[in-house]
């Protein structure tokens, strides 16, 4: 019986296994979180959580300017005027943004108010 010339044994290629390992590596890199996202505490207007007391504290956010109770003011002027309108930093401040104002601008205003200790911010339409 002649089975022909003996065949050479094939060695298993490692290329497919390496491809799978790199695909898994890329998947887990893309699926993981590398940092904690920043969070802003925010109340939406219309809720019955806490009542509004004291004089008006409405900050209107425009693209370039800010208004406190209808009067155009700078950030420094607003920060200087707010303590006179509030009993404490936990009092409610109402923020209102125009329709064309980018969300990043509103977040910047909320951040600098938060760094000054004002934590009870309400965003209204």
LINZIPE-V40168 format. One record per backbone hydrogen bond with DSSP energy under -0.5 kcal/mol. NH is the residue of the N-H (numbers start at 0). CO is the residue of the C=O. Records with the same first field share a line. If there is no record, write none. Layout:
NH: CO / CO
This chain:
2: 0
17: 13
18: 14
19: 15
20: 16
21: 17
22: 18
23: 19
24: 20
25: 21
26: 22
27: 23
28: 24
29: 25
30: 26
31: 27
36: 34
42: 120
44: 122
46: 43
58: 56 / 93
59: 57 / 66
60: 58 / 95
61: 59 / 64
65: 72
66: 59
67: 70
68: 57 / 66
70: 67
72: 65
77: 73
78: 74
79: 75
80: 76
81: 77
82: 78
83: 80
84: 80 / 81
85: 81 / 82
90: 87
92: 119
93: 56
94: 121
95: 58
96: 123
97: 60
100: 97
104: 101
105: 101
106: 102
107: 103
108: 104
109: 105
110: 106
111: 107
112: 108
113: 109
114: 110
115: 111
116: 113
117: 112
118: 88 / 116
119: 88
120: 118
121: 92
122: 42
123: 94 / 121
